[in-house]
Amino acid sequence: MLPGLDDGAADLDEALAICRAAAADGIEAIAGTPHVRSDFPTTPDEMESALAGLRSAAHDLIRVLPGGELALDELGRPDEELARFGLGGNRRYLLVETPYFGWPLDFASNLVGLLERGFTPVLAHPERNGDVQHRPELIEQLVDLGSLVQVTASSVDGRGGRRTRSCSSTLLERGCMHLIASDAHTPAIRAVGMSAAAHAVGDAELARWLTSDVPRAIVEDAPLPPRPR
């Protein structure tokens, strides 16, 4: 949602439109997580500059937080640089983009490397990967190592299609889902839809844990609350 950095909001007007849509959907705080990868080589300075501009314009709408969505081949950056991309402003959590196609053989070792450096990986949208759809145990292995999993709202409520919805349900049933995120890119592309996704979970307490309790703990650098039974 940070303007002018990637395939998200093109300018401040589009970014503010996302903010308004998020606030109308009941969201209190939202992390602007631009892509950090070869086709969108966002720097920490660029992210922080765009964040400051949007925060100033959206201060009466919603709380806007920092972050970045890092490709696997960007994880070798220096620790201090990675920390500036920390999810929700927490320098210990990094949002790592799951590839849409294929399953890198070094995926697990990359995440173990992050954990050894003191970072907790948060896997973005693994339910949209074909290998995960056929073999959800791939994600179970990463969760067992210490990673968290963030699933896209449109996958949970079915807007993203039958396969992503089915995979989301499987991950939820296996205890391999920790957050739901809007992944809103523009007001019209992957609309916010967090309230619809929360309703689709089918359990109010679990939905609150996924959309409020865990995100709040990350932002406030507090211990993650236990998952509801």
C-alpha positions in Angstrom: 0.0 0.0 0.0 3.0 2.4 0.2 2.8 4.5 -2.9 5.1 4.3 -5.9 7.3 1.4 -4.7 6.0 -1.8 -6.4 2.9 -3.2 -8.0 0.8 -1.8 -5.3 -0.6 1.8 -4.9 0.8 4.0 -7.7 0.4 7.2 -5.8 -0.8 8.8 -2.6 -4.4 8.9 -3.7 -4.5 5.2 -4.3 -2.7 4.5 -1.0 -5.3 6.7 0.9 -8.1 4.8 -0.9 -6.7 1.5 0.5 -6.5 3.1 4.0 -10.1 4.3 3.8 -11.2 0.8 2.7 -9.3 -0.9 5.5 -10.7 1.5 8.1 -14.2 0.9 6.8 -13.6 -2.9 7.1 -12.8 -2.5 10.8 -9.0 -2.5 10.6 -7.1 -0.5 13.3 -3.6 -0.8 12.0 -2.1 -1.9 8.7 1.5 -2.7 7.6 2.6 -1.4 4.3 4.8 -4.2 3.1 6.3 -3.4 -0.4 8.0 -6.2 -2.3 11.8 -6.5 -1.8 13.0 -8.5 -4.8 14.8 -8.2 -8.1 11.9 -6.6 -10.0 11.1 -4.3 -7.1 14.5 -3.6 -5.4 13.0 -1.5 -2.6 15.5 -0.1 -0.1 14.9 0.5 3.6 15.3 4.3 3.0 12.6 4.2 0.2 10.2 2.2 2.4 10.7 4.5 5.4 10.3 7.6 3.2 7.0 6.4 1.6 5.8 5.3 5.0 6.4 8.7 6.5 4.5 10.4 3.7 1.5 8.1 4.0 1.4 8.2 7.8 1.2 12.0 7.6 -1.7 11.9 5.1 -3.5 9.0 6.8 -3.1 9.9 10.4 -6.8 10.4 11.0 -7.8 7.3 9.1 -5.7 4.4 10.3 -2.4 3.5 11.9 0.2 2.7 9.2 3.1 0.5 10.1 6.4 -0.4 8.4 7.5 -3.6 6.9 8.7 -5.3 3.7 7.9 -8.6 1.9 11.3 -10.2 1.1 12.1 -12.7 -1.6 14.2 -15.6 -0.6 17.3 -14.3 -2.4 17.1 -11.1 -0.4 17.6 -12.7 2.9 21.4 -12.5 2.7 21.3 -8.8 3.4 23.0 -7.5 6.6 21.0 -8.0 9.8 20.5 -4.3 10.4 19.1 -3.8 6.9 16.7 -6.7 7.3 15.6 -5.5 10.7 14.5 -2.2 9.1 12.0 -4.2 7.1 10.6 -5.9 10.2 6.9 -6.7 10.0 4.7 -4.1 11.7 7.9 -2.4 12.9 9.0 -5.4 15.0 12.7 -5.9 14.0 12.5 -9.6 15.0 9.9 -10.6 12.5 10.4 -10.8 8.7 7.7 -11.3 6.1 9.1 -13.8 3.6 7.4 -14.2 0.2 6.5 -17.8 -0.7 7.2 -18.4 -4.4 4.0 -18.8 -6.5 5.6 -21.6 -8.6 7.9 -24.4 -7.6 9.4 -25.2 -4.2 13.1 -24.1 -3.7 15.3 -26.9 -2.3 16.9 -24.4 0.0 13.7 -22.9 1.4 14.0 -24.6 4.8 17.7 -23.9 5.1 17.1 -20.2 4.3 14.5 -20.0 7.1 16.7 -21.8 9.5 19.4 -19.3 8.8 17.1 -16.5 9.6 16.1 -18.2 12.9 19.7 -18.6 13.8 20.2 -14.9 13.2 17.4 -14.0 15.6 14.6 -13.4 13.1 11.2 -15.1 13.0 10.1 -15.8 9.4 6.5 -15.1 8.6 5.6 -16.9 5.3 3.4 -14.9 3.1 0.6 -16.6 1.1 2.0 -20.2 0.9 -1.6 -21.4 0.1 -1.2 -19.9 -3.4 1.8 -22.2 -4.2 0.9 -25.3 -6.2 3.3 -27.6 -4.4 1.9 -26.6 -1.0 -1.7 -27.2 -2.3 -0.7 -30.8 -3.1 1.7 -31.3 -0.1 0.7 -29.1 2.9 3.2 -31.0 4.9 5.8 -28.8 3.4 4.4 -25.9 5.5 4.1 -28.1 8.6 7.8 -28.8 8.4 8.5 -25.0 8.3 6.1 -24.3 11.2 7.8 -27.0 13.2 11.1 -25.2 12.7 9.7 -22.0 14.1 8.2 -20.1 11.2 4.8 -18.4 11.3 2.3 -18.5 8.4 0.3 -15.6 7.0 -2.6 -16.5 4.6 -4.3 -14.0 2.3 -7.9 -13.0 3.2 -9.2 -13.7 -0.3 -7.9 -17.2 -0.1 -9.7 -17.8 3.2 -13.1 -16.6 2.0 -12.9 -18.1 -1.5 -12.4 -15.0 -3.6 -9.0 -16.4 -4.7 -10.5 -19.6 -6.0 -11.3 -23.1 -4.9 -7.7 -24.4 -4.6 -6.4 -21.6 -2.4 -9.5 -21.8 -0.3 -9.1 -25.6 0.1 -5.4 -25.2 1.0 -6.2 -22.4 3.5 -8.7 -24.7 5.2 -6.2 -27.5 5.4 -3.5 -25.2 6.9 -6.0 -23.9 9.4 -7.1 -27.4 10.4 -3.4 -28.5 10.8 -2.6 -25.5 13.0 -0.4 -24.0 10.3 -2.0 -20.6 10.0 -1.1 -17.7 12.4 -2.2 -14.6 10.6 -4.7 -13.5 7.9 -3.7 -10.4 5.9 -5.4 -8.3 3.3 -2.6 -8.3 0.7 -4.5 -5.3 -0.8 -2.5 -3.8 -3.7 -5.0 -1.2 -4.9 -8.6 -0.4 -4.0 -9.7 -2.8 -6.8 -7.1 -5.6 -6.7 -7.4 -8.1 -3.9 -9.7 -5.8 -1.9 -9.1 -5.6 1.8 -11.9 -8.1 2.8 -10.6 -8.9 6.3 -14.1 -9.0 7.9 -15.3 -11.5 5.3 -12.3 -13.7 5.8 -12.7 -13.6 9.6 -16.3 -14.7 9.2 -15.3 -17.5 6.8 -13.0 -19.0 9.6 -16.3 -20.1 11.3 -15.1 -19.6 14.8 -15.1 -16.1 16.4 -12.3 -16.8 18.9 -10.0 -18.3 16.4 -10.7 -15.5 13.9 -9.9 -12.9 16.5 -6.6 -14.7 17.2 -5.7 -14.7 13.5 -6.7 -11.1 12.7 -6.1 -9.3 16.0 -4.3 -11.2 18.8 -1.3 -12.5 16.9 -0.8 -9.3 14.8 -1.1 -7.2 18.0 1.5 -9.3 19.8 3.9 -8.9 16.9 3.4 -5.1 16.7 3.8 -4.8 20.5 6.7 -7.3 20.7 4.8 -9.3 23.2 4.7 -13.1 23.6 2.4 -14.7 21.0 -0.9 -15.8 22.7 -1.8 -19.5 22.7 -3.9 -20.7 19.8 -7.6 -21.2 20.8 -8.7 -24.9 20.9 
